[in-house]
Amino acid sequence: MLSPGLNYLWISTDIKASAMPTAVIDAELTALTVNGSPLLPLLASAPEVKNKK
């Protein structure tokens, strides 16, 4: 259930064990539907982060 105002969502992924430590992933929320109603996210993707460990 979403609360009125801002709500934060986590995007998760499974990364292969064979992925290189220097590999970079990126994700973007392109669609969101709540109770059958489409919503537009205020921020579809996070600002670029480099060398985050």
mmCIF file as gemmi writes it, N, C-alpha and C atoms, coordinates in Angstrom:
data_model
loop_
_atom_site.group_PDB
_atom_site.id
_atom_site.type_symbol
_atom_site.label_atom_id
_atom_site.label_alt_id
_atom_site.label_comp_id
_atom_site.label_asym_id
_atom_site.label_entity_id
_atom_site.label_seq_id
_atom_site.pdbx_PDB_ins_code
_atom_site.Cartn_x
_atom_site.Cartn_y
_atom_site.Cartn_z
_atom_site.occupancy
_atom_site.B_iso_or_equiv
_atom_site.pdbx_formal_charge
_atom_site.auth_seq_id
_atom_site.auth_asym_id
_atom_site.pdbx_PDB_model_num
ATOM 1 N N . MET Axp A 1 ? 0.838 -1.167 0 1 0 ? 1 A 1
ATOM 2 C CA . MET Axp A 1 ? 0 0 0 1 0 ? 1 A 1
ATOM 3 C C . MET Axp A 1 ? 0.892 1.242 0 1 0 ? 1 A 1
ATOM 4 N N . LEU Axp A 2 ? 0.582 2.181 -0.863 1 0 ? 2 A 1
ATOM 5 C CA . LEU Axp A 2 ? 1.34 3.419 -0.918 1 0 ? 2 A 1
ATOM 6 C C . LEU Axp A 2 ? 0.701 4.454 0.002 1 0 ? 2 A 1
ATOM 7 N N . SER Axp A 3 ? 1.535 5.26 0.589 1 0 ? 3 A 1
ATOM 8 C CA . SER Axp A 3 ? 1.073 6.34 1.45 1 0 ? 3 A 1
ATOM 9 C C . SER Axp A 3 ? 0.929 7.612 0.63 1 0 ? 3 A 1
ATOM 10 N N . PRO Axp A 4 ? 0.085 8.545 1.074 1 0 ? 4 A 1
ATOM 11 C CA . PRO Axp A 4 ? 0.017 9.83 0.378 1 0 ? 4 A 1
ATOM 12 C C . PRO Axp A 4 ? 1.393 10.505 0.411 1 0 ? 4 A 1
ATOM 13 N N . GLY Axp A 5 ? 1.731 11.221 -0.626 1 0 ? 5 A 1
ATOM 14 C CA . GLY Axp A 5 ? 3.03 11.896 -0.691 1 0 ? 5 A 1
ATOM 15 C C . GLY Axp A 5 ? 4.079 11.032 -1.361 1 0 ? 5 A 1
ATOM 16 N N . LEU Axp A 6 ? 5.325 11.201 -0.965 1 0 ? 6 A 1
ATOM 17 C CA . LEU Axp A 6 ? 6.434 10.463 -1.572 1 0 ? 6 A 1
ATOM 18 C C . LEU Axp A 6 ? 6.501 9.032 -1.063 1 0 ? 6 A 1
ATOM 19 N N . ASN Axp A 7 ? 6.759 8.105 -1.967 1 0 ? 7 A 1
ATOM 20 C CA . ASN Axp A 7 ? 6.993 6.707 -1.64 1 0 ? 7 A 1
ATOM 21 C C . ASN Axp A 7 ? 8.252 6.287 -2.389 1 0 ? 7 A 1
ATOM 22 N N . TYR Axp A 8 ? 9.093 5.524 -1.737 1 0 ? 8 A 1
ATOM 23 C CA . TYR Axp A 8 ? 10.35 5.08 -2.337 1 0 ? 8 A 1
ATOM 24 C C . TYR Axp A 8 ? 10.26 3.601 -2.66 1 0 ? 8 A 1
ATOM 25 N N . LEU Axp A 9 ? 10.711 3.223 -3.859 1 0 ? 9 A 1
ATOM 26 C CA . LEU Axp A 9 ? 10.686 1.841 -4.317 1 0 ? 9 A 1
ATOM 27 C C . LEU Axp A 9 ? 12.112 1.376 -4.562 1 0 ? 9 A 1
ATOM 28 N N . TRP Axp A 10 ? 12.368 0.116 -4.257 1 0 ? 10 A 1
ATOM 29 C CA . TRP Axp A 10 ? 13.669 -0.484 -4.536 1 0 ? 10 A 1
ATOM 30 C C . TRP Axp A 10 ? 13.565 -1.274 -5.827 1 0 ? 10 A 1
ATOM 31 N N . ILE Axp A 11 ? 14.574 -1.174 -6.651 1 0 ? 11 A 1
ATOM 32 C CA . ILE Axp A 11 ? 14.703 -2.015 -7.838 1 0 ? 11 A 1
ATOM 33 C C . ILE Axp A 11 ? 15.833 -2.988 -7.536 1 0 ? 11 A 1
ATOM 34 N N . SER Axp A 12 ? 15.566 -4.274 -7.7 1 0 ? 12 A 1
ATOM 35 C CA . SER Axp A 12 ? 16.608 -5.266 -7.411 1 0 ? 12 A 1
ATOM 36 C C . SER Axp A 12 ? 16.876 -6.115 -8.655 1 0 ? 12 A 1
ATOM 37 N N . THR Axp A 13 ? 18.023 -6.751 -8.653 1 0 ? 13 A 1
ATOM 38 C CA . THR Axp A 13 ? 18.403 -7.609 -9.769 1 0 ? 13 A 1
ATOM 39 C C . THR Axp A 13 ? 19.263 -8.759 -9.261 1 0 ? 13 A 1
ATOM 40 N N . ASP Axp A 14 ? 19.305 -9.818 -10.006 1 0 ? 14 A 1
ATOM 41 C CA . ASP Axp A 14 ? 20.212 -10.932 -9.721 1 0 ? 14 A 1
ATOM 42 C C . ASP Axp A 14 ? 21.409 -10.778 -10.657 1 0 ? 14 A 1
ATOM 43 N N . ILE Axp A 15 ? 22.583 -10.775 -10.078 1 0 ? 15 A 1
ATOM 44 C CA . ILE Axp A 15 ? 23.808 -10.639 -10.868 1 0 ? 15 A 1
ATOM 45 C C . ILE Axp A 15 ? 24.539 -11.978 -10.853 1 0 ? 15 A 1
ATOM 46 N N . LYS Axp A 16 ? 24.937 -12.425 -12.023 1 0 ? 16 A 1
ATOM 47 C CA . LYS Axp A 16 ? 25.626 -13.701 -12.138 1 0 ? 16 A 1
ATOM 48 C C . LYS Axp A 16 ? 26.907 -13.703 -11.309 1 0 ? 16 A 1
ATOM 49 N N . ALA Axp A 17 ? 27.21 -14.826 -10.73 1 0 ? 17 A 1
ATOM 50 C CA . ALA Axp A 17 ? 28.443 -14.971 -9.946 1 0 ? 17 A 1
ATOM 51 C C . ALA Axp A 17 ? 29.675 -14.737 -10.818 1 0 ? 17 A 1
ATOM 52 N N . SER Axp A 18 ? 29.551 -14.96 -12.118 1 0 ? 18 A 1
ATOM 53 C CA . SER Axp A 18 ? 30.675 -14.794 -13.036 1 0 ? 18 A 1
ATOM 54 C C . SER Axp A 18 ? 30.857 -13.34 -13.495 1 0 ? 18 A 1
ATOM 55 N N . ALA Axp A 19 ? 30.02 -12.418 -13.022 1 0 ? 19 A 1
ATOM 56 C CA . ALA Axp A 19 ? 30.139 -11.017 -13.434 1 0 ? 19 A 1
ATOM 57 C C . ALA Axp A 19 ? 31.474 -10.443 -12.957 1 0 ? 19 A 1
ATOM 58 N N . MET Axp A 20 ? 32.069 -9.651 -13.781 1 0 ? 20 A 1
ATOM 59 C CA . MET Axp A 20 ? 33.353 -9.028 -13.441 1 0 ? 20 A 1
ATOM 60 C C . MET Axp A 20 ? 33.13 -7.942 -12.385 1 0 ? 20 A 1
ATOM 61 N N . PRO Axp A 21 ? 34.057 -7.801 -11.446 1 0 ? 21 A 1
ATOM 62 C CA . PRO Axp A 21 ? 33.917 -6.765 -10.407 1 0 ? 21 A 1
ATOM 63 C C . PRO Axp A 21 ? 33.845 -5.345 -10.975 1 0 ? 21 A 1
ATOM 64 N N . THR Axp A 22 ? 34.359 -5.162 -12.17 1 0 ? 22 A 1
ATOM 65 C CA . THR Axp A 22 ? 34.335 -3.831 -12.789 1 0 ? 22 A 1
ATOM 66 C C . THR Axp A 22 ? 33.079 -3.602 -13.632 1 0 ? 22 A 1
ATOM 67 N N . ALA Axp A 23 ? 32.203 -4.594 -13.696 1 0 ? 23 A 1
ATOM 68 C CA . ALA Axp A 23 ? 30.98 -4.47 -14.487 1 0 ? 23 A 1
ATOM 69 C C . ALA Axp A 23 ? 30.088 -3.374 -13.905 1 0 ? 23 A 1
ATOM 70 N N . VAL Axp A 24 ? 29.314 -2.752 -14.767 1 0 ? 24 A 1
ATOM 71 C CA . VAL Axp A 24 ? 28.405 -1.673 -14.365 1 0 ? 24 A 1
ATOM 72 C C . VAL Axp A 24 ? 26.99 -2.081 -14.732 1 0 ? 24 A 1
ATOM 73 N N . ILE Axp A 25 ? 26.049 -1.846 -13.812 1 0 ? 25 A 1
ATOM 74 C CA . ILE Axp A 25 ? 24.645 -2.092 -14.134 1 0 ? 25 A 1
ATOM 75 C C . ILE Axp A 25 ? 23.894 -0.772 -14.037 1 0 ? 25 A 1
ATOM 76 N N . ASP Axp A 26 ? 22.785 -0.702 -14.731 1 0 ? 26 A 1
ATOM 77 C CA . ASP Axp A 26 ? 21.954 0.49 -14.716 1 0 ? 26 A 1
ATOM 78 C C . ASP Axp A 26 ? 20.509 0.019 -14.773 1 0 ? 26 A 1
ATOM 79 N N . ALA Axp A 27 ? 19.624 0.727 -14.097 1 0 ? 27 A 1
ATOM 80 C CA . ALA Axp A 27 ? 18.205 0.37 -14.105 1 0 ? 27 A 1
ATOM 81 C C . ALA Axp A 27 ? 17.379 1.635 -14.222 1 0 ? 27 A 1
ATOM 82 N N . GLU Axp A 28 ? 16.194 1.468 -14.778 1 0 ? 28 A 1
ATOM 83 C CA . GLU Axp A 28 ? 15.294 2.601 -14.932 1 0 ? 28 A 1
ATOM 84 C C . GLU Axp A 28 ? 13.857 2.115 -14.77 1 0 ? 28 A 1
ATOM 85 N N . LEU Axp A 29 ? 13.064 2.838 -14.035 1 0 ? 29 A 1
ATOM 86 C CA . LEU Axp A 29 ? 11.648 2.528 -13.851 1 0 ? 29 A 1
ATOM 87 C C . LEU Axp A 29 ? 10.887 3.213 -14.97 1 0 ? 29 A 1
ATOM 88 N N . THR Axp A 30 ? 10.34 2.423 -15.895 1 0 ? 30 A 1
ATOM 89 C CA . THR Axp A 30 ? 9.675 3.006 -17.062 1 0 ? 30 A 1
ATOM 90 C C . THR Axp A 30 ? 8.169 2.978 -16.967 1 0 ? 30 A 1
ATOM 91 N N . ALA Axp A 31 ? 7.605 2.143 -16.094 1 0 ? 31 A 1
ATOM 92 C CA . ALA Axp A 31 ? 6.158 2.07 -15.95 1 0 ? 31 A 1
ATOM 93 C C . ALA Axp A 31 ? 5.82 1.635 -14.536 1 0 ? 31 A 1
ATOM 94 N N . LEU Axp A 32 ? 4.717 2.151 -14.036 1 0 ? 32 A 1
ATOM 95 C CA . LEU Axp A 32 ? 4.266 1.813 -12.691 1 0 ? 32 A 1
ATOM 96 C C . LEU Axp A 32 ? 2.749 1.833 -12.689 1 0 ? 32 A 1
ATOM 97 N N . THR Axp A 33 ? 2.149 0.755 -12.21 1 0 ? 33 A 1
ATOM 98 C CA . THR Axp A 33 ? 0.695 0.678 -12.117 1 0 ? 33 A 1
ATOM 99 C C . THR Axp A 33 ? 0.325 0.341 -10.689 1 0 ? 33 A 1
ATOM 100 N N . VAL Axp A 34 ? -0.555 1.133 -10.101 1 0 ? 34 A 1
ATOM 101 C CA . VAL Axp A 34 ? -1.021 0.913 -8.736 1 0 ? 34 A 1
ATOM 102 C C . VAL Axp A 34 ? -2.538 0.843 -8.756 1 0 ? 34 A 1
ATOM 103 N N . ASN Axp A 35 ? -3.083 -0.266 -8.258 1 0 ? 35 A 1
ATOM 104 C CA . ASN Axp A 35 ? -4.538 -0.478 -8.25 1 0 ? 35 A 1
ATOM 105 C C . ASN Axp A 35 ? -5.153 -0.266 -9.622 1 0 ? 35 A 1
ATOM 106 N N . GLY Axp A 36 ? -4.447 -0.7 -10.659 1 0 ? 36 A 1
ATOM 107 C CA . GLY Axp A 36 ? -4.956 -0.602 -12.018 1 0 ? 36 A 1
ATOM 108 C C . GLY Axp A 36 ? -4.77 0.753 -12.678 1 0 ? 36 A 1
ATOM 109 N N . SER Axp A 37 ? -4.203 1.713 -11.961 1 0 ? 37 A 1
ATOM 110 C CA . SER Axp A 37 ? -4.01 3.053 -12.518 1 0 ? 37 A 1
ATOM 111 C C . SER Axp A 37 ? -2.532 3.291 -12.825 1 0 ? 37 A 1
ATOM 112 N N . PRO Axp A 38 ? -2.215 3.718 -14.044 1 0 ? 38 A 1
ATOM 113 C CA . PRO Axp A 38 ? -0.819 4.01 -14.372 1 0 ? 38 A 1
ATOM 114 C C . PRO Axp A 38 ? -0.36 5.283 -13.658 1 0 ? 38 A 1
ATOM 115 N N . LEU Axp A 39 ? 0.858 5.263 -13.154 1 0 ? 39 A 1
ATOM 116 C CA . LEU Axp A 39 ? 1.444 6.421 -12.499 1 0 ? 39 A 1
ATOM 117 C C . LEU Axp A 39 ? 2.761 6.766 -13.172 1 0 ? 39 A 1
ATOM 118 N N . LEU Axp A 40 ? 3.104 8.024 -13.185 1 0 ? 40 A 1
ATOM 119 C CA . LEU Axp A 40 ? 4.383 8.452 -13.73 1 0 ? 40 A 1
ATOM 120 C C . LEU Axp A 40 ? 5.357 8.69 -12.589 1 0 ? 40 A 1
ATOM 121 N N . PRO Axp A 41 ? 6.509 8.018 -12.601 1 0 ? 41 A 1
ATOM 122 C CA . PRO Axp A 41 ? 7.494 8.253 -11.541 1 0 ? 41 A 1
ATOM 123 C C . PRO Axp A 41 ? 8.098 9.65 -11.687 1 0 ? 41 A 1
ATOM 124 N N . LEU Axp A 42 ? 8.371 10.31 -10.561 1 0 ? 42 A 1
ATOM 125 C CA . LEU Axp A 42 ? 9.02 11.621 -10.599 1 0 ? 42 A 1
ATOM 126 C C . LEU Axp A 42 ? 10.472 11.502 -11.026 1 0 ? 42 A 1
ATOM 127 N N . LEU Axp A 43 ? 11.108 10.405 -10.65 1 0 ? 43 A 1
ATOM 128 C CA . LEU Axp A 43 ? 12.505 10.154 -10.993 1 0 ? 43 A 1
ATOM 129 C C . LEU Axp A 43 ? 12.596 8.732 -11.517 1 0 ? 43 A 1
ATOM 130 N N . ALA Axp A 44 ? 12.821 8.573 -12.816 1 0 ? 44 A 1
ATOM 131 C CA . ALA Axp A 44 ? 12.827 7.244 -13.424 1 0 ? 44 A 1
ATOM 132 C C . ALA Axp A 44 ? 14.112 6.481 -13.159 1 0 ? 44 A 1
ATOM 133 N N . SER Axp A 45 ? 15.214 7.199 -13.018 1 0 ? 45 A 1
ATOM 134 C CA . SER Axp A 45 ? 16.485 6.546 -12.74 1 0 ? 45 A 1
ATOM 135 C C . SER Axp A 45 ? 17.33 7.464 -11.857 1 0 ? 45 A 1
ATOM 136 N N . ALA Axp A 46 ? 18.176 6.851 -11.083 1 0 ? 46 A 1
ATOM 137 C CA . ALA Axp A 46 ? 19.041 7.604 -10.171 1 0 ? 46 A 1
ATOM 138 C C . ALA Axp A 46 ? 20.13 8.306 -10.949 1 0 ? 46 A 1
ATOM 139 N N . PRO Axp A 47 ? 20.645 9.409 -10.411 1 0 ? 47 A 1
ATOM 140 C CA . PRO Axp A 47 ? 21.786 10.056 -11.066 1 0 ? 47 A 1
ATOM 141 C C . PRO Axp A 47 ? 22.951 9.087 -11.164 1 0 ? 47 A 1
ATOM 142 N N . GLU Axp A 48 ? 23.78 9.275 -12.162 1 0 ? 48 A 1
ATOM 143 C CA . GLU Axp A 48 ? 24.902 8.355 -12.387 1 0 ? 48 A 1
ATOM 144 C C . GLU Axp A 48 ? 25.841 8.315 -11.186 1 0 ? 48 A 1
ATOM 145 N N . VAL Axp A 49 ? 26.198 7.103 -10.803 1 0 ? 49 A 1
ATOM 146 C CA . VAL Axp A 49 ? 27.145 6.899 -9.713 1 0 ? 49 A 1
ATOM 147 C C . VAL Axp A 49 ? 28.305 6.101 -10.276 1 0 ? 49 A 1
ATOM 148 N N . LYS Axp A 50 ? 29.519 6.558 -10.069 1 0 ? 50 A 1
ATOM 149 C CA . LYS Axp A 50 ? 30.7 5.851 -10.568 1 0 ? 50 A 1
ATOM 150 C C . LYS Axp A 50 ? 31.513 5.308 -9.414 1 0 ? 50 A 1
ATOM 151 N N . ASN Axp A 51 ? 32.066 4.13 -9.623 1 0 ? 51 A 1
ATOM 152 C CA . ASN Axp A 51 ? 32.953 3.492 -8.649 1 0 ? 51 A 1
ATOM 153 C C . ASN Axp A 51 ? 32.313 3.285 -7.285 1 0 ? 51 A 1
ATOM 154 N N . LYS Axp A 52 ? 31.047 2.978 -7.259 1 0 ? 52 A 1
ATOM 155 C CA . LYS Axp A 52 ? 30.397 2.705 -5.99 1 0 ? 52 A 1
ATOM 156 C C . LYS Axp A 52 ? 30.629 1.252 -5.64 1 0 ? 52 A 1
ATOM 157 N N . LYS Axp A 53 ? 31.092 0.982 -4.416 1 0 ? 53 A 1
ATOM 158 C CA . LYS Axp A 53 ? 31.367 -0.392 -3.994 1 0 ? 53 A 1
ATOM 159 C C . LYS Axp A 53 ? 30.626 -0.699 -2.739 1 0 ? 53 A 1
